[in-house]
Amino acid sequence: MGLFSFQQELAIDLGTANTIIIYNDKVVVNEPSIVAIDQKTGKLIAIGDKARQMHGKTHENIITIRPLRDGVIADFDAAELMIREMIKLINRGNRFFTPSLKMVVCIPSGCTEVERRAVRDSSEHAGGRDVYMIYEPMAAAIGIGIDVEAPIGNMVVDIGGGTTEIAVIALGGIVCNESLRVAGDGFTADIQAYMRHQHNIKIGERTAEEIKISVGSALSDLENPPTDFGVRGPNLMTAMPIEIPISYQEIAHCLDKSISKIETAILSVLEQTPPELYADIVQKGIYLAGGGALLKGLDKRFSEKINIPFHVAEDPLQAIARGTGIALKNIGKFSFLMR
């Protein structure tokens, strides 16, 4: 070990929609998982929010890439570039030496060995010397504040950008789980398809995301309904510009099929749960984490359908990152971290 070398410990929530990095118990990077690359030279132009602003607005020389799809790495080179640049944001003032990195990265519980290897390789190529991995539902449970090592059953439903992770956790391990590739990106695609078929209007991914955040709902009857969202775009028949107000009831109808798939998956995991743990879950309720948990009325819909209370985690967007950070500080204690 050199005179100036030291080890930096990073917890990384490598998400389909956003990447969050925690260093020294603080969120130091919280950026969209997207990169902009010059097609001619292959050089990186922008990452995160700057690249997101370019998404859907580029010319032939610039391409925007989302390196992760369905919670796993789809573009290895772009993922490596993104991780490397995001780590550089932390060490902006340090130009003289590069610290060795100890990382804990979270991965979907349903990912294959090949997908796991891709995350490890990308992290190592980006400078990680010691790379550990933790399953997303386990990280979410730790981030919510659940005692995962207790002999008590806890159920976590993490609705992210690419995957919905459903897991029953007890004694520091996952008892039964399901990883469903229906999540935030699926909701966005549903809204785009609905606008095209129902209103003859073509909208991009960013506009569909804005609709989801503003008037996205799981129920067609909310106590505090949001105001209608005005959508502008070209009419598919005439190419003339049109503006249409969209209500939360329409979005609830359009997302119904995808939400029903998540409900079916939750019931499937409950079916596999041992009876003693099932009793604990009924008593304590089920915890919702991830960006999808912010969908209006989702906890109420699940509670009515499944007859078990659902609780939305405090700051569900950062629950996984928080849990990954806690796991990083207690690597010796948590035996379920995979090397």
C-alpha positions as CSV (number, residue, x, y, z in Angstrom):
1,M,0.0,0.0,0.0
2,G,1.5,3.3,-1.1
3,L,2.0,6.3,1.1
4,F,-1.0,8.2,-0.1
5,S,-3.4,5.3,-0.9
6,F,-6.5,4.8,1.2
7,Q,-9.7,2.8,0.8
8,Q,-13.0,4.5,0.0
9,E,-16.1,2.7,1.0
10,L,-19.1,3.2,-1.3
11,A,-22.6,1.8,-1.2
12,I,-24.2,1.8,-4.7
13,D,-27.9,1.3,-5.6
14,L,-27.4,0.6,-9.3
15,G,-31.0,1.1,-10.4
16,T,-32.7,1.0,-13.8
17,A,-34.1,4.5,-13.3
18,N,-31.6,6.1,-10.8
19,T,-28.2,5.4,-9.4
20,I,-27.6,6.4,-5.8
21,I,-24.1,6.4,-4.2
22,I,-23.6,6.7,-0.4
23,Y,-20.3,7.7,1.0
24,N,-19.6,8.4,4.7
25,D,-23.3,7.9,5.5
26,K,-24.3,10.6,3.0
27,V,-26.0,10.4,-0.4
28,V,-23.3,12.0,-2.6
29,V,-24.7,11.0,-6.0
30,N,-28.4,10.7,-6.9
31,E,-28.6,10.8,-10.7
32,P,-30.7,9.2,-13.4
33,S,-29.1,6.0,-14.8
34,I,-28.4,7.4,-18.3
35,V,-25.4,8.4,-20.4
36,A,-24.9,10.5,-23.5
37,I,-22.1,9.3,-25.9
38,D,-20.6,10.9,-29.0
39,Q,-21.2,8.3,-31.8
40,K,-18.2,9.3,-33.8
41,T,-15.5,9.2,-31.1
42,G,-17.2,7.0,-28.5
43,K,-16.5,9.6,-25.9
44,L,-18.8,10.3,-23.0
45,I,-20.6,13.7,-23.3
46,A,-22.8,13.6,-20.2
47,I,-24.2,11.4,-17.4
48,G,-27.1,11.6,-15.1
49,D,-29.4,14.6,-15.2
50,K,-27.6,16.3,-18.0
51,A,-27.9,13.2,-20.2
52,R,-31.5,12.8,-19.2
53,Q,-32.3,16.3,-20.5
54,M,-30.8,15.2,-23.9
55,H,-32.9,12.0,-23.9
56,G,-35.2,12.0,-26.9
57,K,-33.8,15.2,-28.2
58,T,-30.5,14.1,-29.8
59,H,-29.1,14.3,-33.4
60,E,-27.3,11.5,-35.2
61,N,-23.9,12.2,-33.6
62,I,-25.2,11.8,-30.0
63,I,-26.8,8.8,-28.6
64,T,-28.3,8.5,-25.1
65,I,-28.1,5.0,-23.5
66,R,-29.8,3.6,-20.4
67,P,-27.2,1.0,-19.4
68,L,-29.6,-1.0,-17.2
69,R,-32.8,-2.7,-18.3
70,D,-35.1,-4.7,-16.0
71,G,-32.7,-4.2,-13.1
72,V,-29.7,-5.7,-14.8
73,I,-26.9,-4.4,-17.1
74,A,-27.9,-4.4,-20.7
75,D,-25.0,-2.3,-22.1
76,F,-21.7,-3.3,-20.3
77,D,-19.5,-0.5,-21.7
78,A,-22.0,2.2,-21.0
79,A,-22.6,0.9,-17.5
80,E,-18.8,0.9,-16.8
81,L,-18.5,4.5,-18.1
82,M,-21.5,5.6,-16.0
83,I,-20.2,4.0,-12.7
84,R,-16.7,5.4,-13.3
85,E,-17.9,8.9,-14.0
86,M,-20.3,8.9,-11.0
87,I,-17.4,7.8,-8.7
88,K,-15.4,10.7,-10.1
89,L,-18.1,13.1,-8.9
90,I,-17.2,12.1,-5.3
91,N,-13.4,12.6,-5.8
92,R,-13.7,15.9,-7.8
93,G,-11.1,17.8,-5.7
94,N,-8.6,14.9,-5.6
95,R,-6.4,14.8,-8.7
96,F,-3.2,13.4,-7.2
97,F,-4.1,9.8,-6.4
98,T,-7.0,7.4,-6.8
99,P,-8.2,5.6,-3.7
100,S,-8.9,1.9,-3.8
101,L,-12.6,1.2,-3.6
102,K,-14.6,-1.1,-1.5
103,M,-18.2,-1.4,-2.8
104,V,-21.4,-3.0,-1.9
105,V,-23.8,-3.0,-4.9
106,C,-27.4,-4.2,-4.8
107,I,-28.8,-6.6,-7.4
108,P,-32.2,-8.0,-8.2
109,S,-33.0,-11.3,-6.3
110,G,-34.0,-13.0,-9.6
111,C,-30.9,-12.2,-11.6
112,T,-28.9,-15.0,-13.2
113,E,-25.2,-15.8,-12.6
114,V,-24.3,-14.1,-15.9
115,E,-26.1,-10.9,-14.9
116,R,-24.5,-11.0,-11.5
117,R,-21.1,-11.4,-13.1
118,A,-21.8,-8.3,-15.4
119,V,-22.4,-6.1,-12.3
120,R,-19.2,-7.4,-10.6
121,D,-17.1,-6.9,-13.8
122,S,-18.5,-3.4,-14.4
123,S,-17.8,-2.4,-10.8
124,E,-14.3,-3.9,-10.9
125,H,-13.4,-2.2,-14.2
126,A,-14.7,1.1,-12.7
127,G,-12.1,0.8,-9.9
128,G,-13.7,-1.5,-7.3
129,R,-11.1,-3.6,-5.5
130,D,-13.4,-5.3,-3.1
131,V,-16.9,-5.7,-4.6
132,Y,-19.7,-7.2,-2.5
133,M,-23.3,-7.7,-3.6
134,I,-26.6,-7.7,-1.8
135,Y,-30.1,-8.6,-3.0
136,E,-32.4,-5.6,-3.4
137,P,-35.3,-6.8,-1.1
138,M,-32.7,-7.5,1.7
139,A,-31.2,-4.0,1.3
140,A,-34.7,-2.5,1.2
141,A,-35.6,-4.3,4.5
142,I,-32.5,-3.1,6.2
143,G,-33.1,0.5,4.9
144,I,-36.7,0.4,6.2
145,G,-35.4,-0.4,9.6
146,I,-36.5,-4.0,9.9
147,D,-34.4,-6.4,12.1
148,V,-33.6,-8.9,9.3
149,E,-31.8,-11.3,11.6
150,A,-34.7,-11.8,14.0
151,P,-36.7,-15.0,13.9
152,I,-39.7,-13.0,12.6
153,G,-41.2,-13.0,9.1
154,N,-41.1,-9.7,7.2
155,M,-42.3,-9.2,3.7
156,V,-41.0,-6.5,1.4
157,V,-42.3,-5.4,-2.0
158,D,-39.8,-3.2,-3.8
159,I,-41.2,-1.6,-7.0
160,G,-38.2,-0.2,-8.8
161,G,-37.7,1.0,-12.4
162,G,-37.1,-2.3,-14.1
163,T,-38.2,-5.0,-11.6
164,T,-40.6,-5.6,-8.7
165,E,-38.9,-7.6,-6.0
166,I,-41.1,-9.5,-3.5
167,A,-39.4,-11.3,-0.7
168,V,-40.1,-12.9,2.7
169,I,-37.1,-12.3,5.0
170,A,-36.3,-14.1,8.3
171,L,-33.1,-14.9,10.2
172,G,-30.9,-12.9,7.9
173,G,-32.0,-14.7,4.7
174,I,-34.6,-14.7,2.0
175,V,-37.1,-17.5,2.7
176,C,-39.1,-17.2,-0.6
177,N,-39.1,-14.5,-3.3
178,E,-40.2,-13.5,-6.7
179,S,-38.6,-11.1,-9.1
180,L,-41.1,-9.7,-11.6
181,R,-40.1,-7.6,-14.6
182,V,-43.1,-5.3,-14.3
183,A,-42.3,-2.1,-12.6
184,G,-41.9,1.7,-13.1
185,D,-40.7,1.4,-16.7
186,G,-43.6,-0.9,-17.5
187,F,-46.0,1.7,-16.1
188,T,-44.4,4.4,-18.3
189,A,-44.8,2.1,-21.4
190,D,-48.4,1.5,-20.5
191,I,-49.1,5.2,-20.4
192,Q,-47.4,5.7,-23.8
193,A,-49.5,2.9,-25.3
194,Y,-52.7,4.2,-23.7
195,M,-52.2,7.8,-25.1
196,R,-51.5,6.4,-28.5
197,H,-54.5,4.1,-28.7
198,Q,-57.0,6.1,-26.7
199,H,-56.2,9.7,-27.7
200,N,-54.2,9.3,-30.9
201,I,-51.4,11.3,-29.5
202,K,-47.7,10.3,-29.6
203,I,-45.7,11.1,-26.4
204,G,-42.1,10.3,-25.4
205,E,-40.8,8.5,-22.4
206,R,-40.1,11.7,-20.5
207,T,-43.6,13.0,-20.9
208,A,-45.1,9.6,-19.9
209,E,-42.9,9.7,-16.8
210,E,-44.2,13.2,-15.9
211,I,-47.8,12.0,-16.3
212,K,-47.1,9.0,-14.0
213,I,-45.6,11.3,-11.3
214,S,-48.3,14.0,-11.6
215,V,-51.5,11.9,-12.0
216,G,-50.3,8.3,-11.7
217,S,-52.8,6.4,-9.5
218,A,-53.6,2.8,-8.6
219,L,-57.2,3.7,-7.6
220,S,-60.0,5.4,-9.7
221,D,-61.4,7.0,-6.5
222,L,-58.9,9.0,-4.4
223,E,-59.6,11.1,-1.3
224,N,-57.3,13.9,-2.5
225,P,-57.4,13.7,-6.3
226,P,-54.6,15.5,-8.2
227,T,-55.6,18.1,-10.9
228,D,-55.6,17.0,-14.5
229,F,-52.4,17.0,-16.4
230,G,-52.2,18.7,-19.8
231,V,-50.5,16.6,-22.5
232,R,-49.2,18.2,-25.7
233,G,-48.1,16.3,-28.7
234,P,-48.7,15.5,-32.4
235,N,-52.0,13.9,-33.5
236,L,-51.1,10.5,-35.1
237,M,-53.6,11.0,-37.9
238,T,-53.0,14.6,-38.9
239,A,-49.6,15.4,-37.3
240,M,-51.2,18.6,-36.0
241,P,-50.4,19.6,-32.4
242,I,-53.1,18.9,-29.8
243,E,-53.5,19.2,-26.1
244,I,-55.5,16.8,-23.9
245,P,-56.2,16.9,-20.2
246,I,-55.5,13.6,-18.5
247,S,-57.2,12.6,-15.3
248,Y,-55.9,10.2,-12.6
249,Q,-58.9,7.9,-13.3
250,E,-57.7,7.3,-16.8
251,I,-54.2,6.5,-15.6
252,A,-55.6,4.1,-12.9
253,H,-57.5,2.3,-15.7
254,C,-54.4,2.2,-17.9
255,L,-52.1,0.8,-15.2
256,D,-54.7,-1.7,-13.9
257,K,-53.3,-4.7,-15.8
258,S,-49.7,-4.2,-14.7
259,I,-50.7,-3.6,-11.0
260,S,-52.8,-6.8,-11.1
261,K,-49.7,-8.7,-12.2
262,I,-47.9,-7.4,-9.1
263,E,-50.8,-8.4,-6.9
264,T,-50.8,-12.0,-8.4
265,A,-47.0,-12.2,-7.7
266,I,-47.5,-11.0,-4.0
267,L,-50.2,-13.7,-3.5
268,S,-47.9,-16.3,-5.1
269,V,-45.1,-15.5,-2.7
270,L,-47.6,-15.6,0.3
271,E,-48.7,-19.0,-0.9
272,Q,-45.1,-20.3,-0.6
273,T,-44.6,-18.7,2.8
274,P,-44.3,-21.1,5.8
275,P,-47.4,-20.7,8.1
276,E,-45.5,-19.4,11.1
277,L,-43.9,-16.6,9.0
278,Y,-47.3,-16.0,7.3
279,A,-48.8,-15.3,10.7
280,D,-46.0,-12.7,11.4
281,I,-46.6,-11.0,8.1
282,V,-50.4,-10.7,8.7
283,Q,-49.7,-9.2,12.1
284,K,-47.0,-6.7,11.0
285,G,-48.1,-6.0,7.5
286,I,-46.2,-5.7,4.2
287,Y,-43.7,-3.0,3.5
288,L,-43.6,-1.1,0.2
289,A,-40.3,0.4,-1.1
290,G,-38.9,1.8,-4.4
291,G,-40.2,4.6,-6.6
292,G,-43.3,2.6,-7.6
293,A,-44.5,2.8,-3.9
294,L,-45.1,6.5,-4.5
295,L,-48.0,5.7,-6.9
296,K,-51.1,7.3,-5.4
297,G,-53.4,4.8,-3.7
298,L,-51.2,1.8,-4.3
299,D,-51.0,0.8,-0.6
300,K,-54.7,1.1,-0.2
301,R,-55.4,-1.0,-3.3
302,F,-53.1,-3.8,-2.2
303,S,-54.5,-3.7,1.4
304,E,-58.1,-4.1,0.0
305,K,-57.2,-6.8,-2.4
306,I,-54.9,-9.0,-0.2
307,N,-56.5,-8.2,3.2
308,I,-53.1,-7.5,4.8
309,P,-52.1,-3.9,5.8
310,F,-49.4,-2.4,3.5
311,H,-47.0,0.3,4.8
312,V,-45.1,2.7,2.5
313,A,-41.5,3.1,3.7
314,E,-40.3,6.5,4.8
315,D,-38.5,7.9,1.7
316,P,-39.1,4.8,-0.4
317,L,-36.8,6.0,-3.2
318,Q,-33.8,5.8,-1.0
319,A,-34.7,2.8,1.2
320,I,-32.5,0.4,-0.8
321,A,-29.5,2.8,-0.9
322,R,-29.8,3.4,2.9
323,G,-29.9,-0.4,3.5
324,T,-26.9,-0.9,1.2
325,G,-25.0,1.8,3.2
326,I,-25.9,0.0,6.5
327,A,-24.8,-3.3,5.1
328,L,-21.5,-1.8,4.0
329,K,-20.7,-0.6,7.5
330,N,-21.5,-4.1,8.9
331,I,-20.0,-6.4,6.3
332,G,-18.8,-8.8,9.1
333,K,-22.2,-8.9,10.7
334,F,-24.3,-9.6,7.6
335,S,-23.3,-13.0,6.2
336,F,-25.7,-12.7,3.3
337,L,-23.4,-10.3,1.5
338,M,-22.0,-12.2,-1.5
339,R,-18.4,-11.9,-2.3
